[in-house]
């Protein structure tokens, strides 16, 4: 049996660290790297929910939609679509041959702020 609270705290602390890193990278115009870290934020927060819901260590998965389903998180359609957007940015950083256009500054700010809002919501649901 795992210590659920310890594992939940681990995932949330890491998500909070990643949002700080995303902010630094985006502020230094390292947009794709910053958005990769936004993906990592929203990967780690649902993993805390997986622990809470299942009592088990979450899978080593980067699929945000799959993690949300495992955690039984019901997202508004807009947020579920956002998970798909973030997944594009993690693929670009992990695998060659995946070209993606760097979003405008305004869109980058929207994605970053959406990540912060979703993280806050996910933390409140714990």
C-alpha positions as CSV (number, residue, x, y, z in Angstrom):
1,X,0.0,0.0,0.0
2,X,1.4,3.4,-0.9
3,X,1.3,6.5,1.2
4,X,-1.3,8.3,-0.9
5,X,-0.8,11.8,0.7
6,X,3.0,11.6,0.2
7,X,2.5,10.7,-3.5
8,X,-0.1,13.4,-4.1
9,X,2.2,16.0,-2.5
10,X,5.1,14.8,-4.7
11,X,3.1,15.2,-7.9
12,X,1.7,18.6,-6.9
13,X,5.0,20.0,-5.7
14,X,6.6,18.9,-9.0
15,X,3.7,20.6,-11.0
16,X,4.3,23.8,-9.1
17,X,8.0,23.7,-9.8
18,X,7.3,23.1,-13.5
19,X,5.0,26.1,-13.8
20,X,7.8,28.3,-12.5
21,X,10.2,26.8,-15.0
22,X,7.6,27.3,-17.8
23,X,7.3,31.0,-16.8
24,X,11.1,31.5,-16.9
25,X,11.4,29.8,-20.3
26,X,8.5,31.8,-21.8
27,X,9.8,35.1,-20.4
28,X,13.2,34.3,-22.0
29,X,11.4,33.7,-25.4
30,X,12.1,29.9,-25.2
31,X,8.5,29.4,-26.2
32,X,8.5,25.7,-27.3
33,X,10.4,24.7,-24.2
34,X,8.1,26.7,-22.0
35,X,5.0,25.1,-23.5
36,X,6.7,21.7,-23.1
37,X,6.9,22.5,-19.4
38,X,3.2,23.6,-19.4
39,X,2.5,20.1,-20.7
40,X,4.5,18.7,-17.8
41,X,2.5,20.7,-15.3
42,X,-0.7,19.3,-16.6
43,X,0.7,15.8,-16.8
44,X,1.7,15.8,-13.1
45,X,-1.4,17.3,-11.6
46,X,-3.7,14.5,-13.0
47,X,-1.1,12.0,-11.8
48,X,-1.9,13.3,-8.2
49,X,-5.5,12.6,-9.0
50,X,-4.7,9.1,-10.2
51,X,-3.1,8.4,-6.9
52,X,-6.1,9.8,-5.0
53,X,-8.6,7.9,-7.1
54,X,-6.9,4.6,-7.5
55,X,-4.5,4.4,-4.5
56,X,-1.8,3.3,-7.0
57,X,1.2,4.9,-8.6
58,X,0.2,6.5,-11.8
59,X,1.4,5.1,-15.1
60,X,4.5,6.4,-16.9
61,X,2.3,8.1,-19.5
62,X,2.5,11.5,-21.2
63,X,-1.1,11.3,-22.6
64,X,-3.0,14.0,-20.7
65,X,-6.4,12.8,-21.8
66,X,-5.7,9.2,-20.7
67,X,-4.4,10.4,-17.3
68,X,-7.5,12.5,-16.8
69,X,-9.7,9.5,-17.6
70,X,-7.8,7.3,-15.2
71,X,-8.2,9.9,-12.5
72,X,-11.9,10.2,-13.3
73,X,-11.5,14.0,-13.9
74,X,-14.5,15.4,-15.7
75,X,-13.2,18.4,-17.7
76,X,-15.2,21.0,-19.5
77,X,-14.9,20.5,-23.3
78,X,-12.7,23.6,-23.6
79,X,-10.2,22.2,-21.1
80,X,-10.2,18.8,-22.7
81,X,-9.4,20.5,-26.0
82,X,-6.6,22.4,-24.3
83,X,-5.1,19.0,-23.2
84,X,-4.8,18.1,-26.9
85,X,-3.1,21.4,-27.7
86,X,-0.5,20.9,-24.9
87,X,0.2,17.3,-26.1
88,X,1.4,18.8,-29.4
89,X,4.1,20.7,-27.6
90,X,5.4,17.7,-25.7
91,X,5.7,15.6,-28.9
92,X,7.8,18.3,-30.6
93,X,10.2,18.2,-27.7
94,X,10.5,14.5,-27.5
95,X,10.6,13.2,-31.0
96,X,12.4,14.3,-34.2
97,X,10.4,15.1,-37.3
98,X,7.5,16.8,-35.4
99,X,7.5,20.4,-36.6
100,X,5.2,22.8,-34.9
101,X,4.8,26.5,-35.4
102,X,5.7,28.7,-32.5
103,X,2.6,30.5,-31.4
104,X,2.2,34.2,-31.2
105,X,3.1,36.0,-28.0
106,X,-0.6,36.5,-27.3
107,X,-1.4,32.9,-27.8
108,X,1.6,31.8,-25.8
109,X,0.4,34.0,-22.9
110,X,-3.1,32.5,-23.2
111,X,-1.7,28.9,-23.1
112,X,0.5,29.8,-20.1
113,X,-2.4,31.4,-18.2
114,X,-4.7,28.5,-19.1
115,X,-2.1,26.1,-17.7
116,X,-2.0,28.1,-14.4
117,X,-5.8,28.2,-14.1
118,X,-6.1,24.5,-14.8
119,X,-3.4,23.7,-12.3
120,X,-5.2,25.7,-9.7
121,X,-8.5,24.0,-10.5
122,X,-6.9,20.6,-10.3
123,X,-5.3,21.4,-7.0
124,X,-8.7,22.5,-5.6
125,X,-10.3,19.3,-6.7
126,X,-7.8,17.2,-4.6
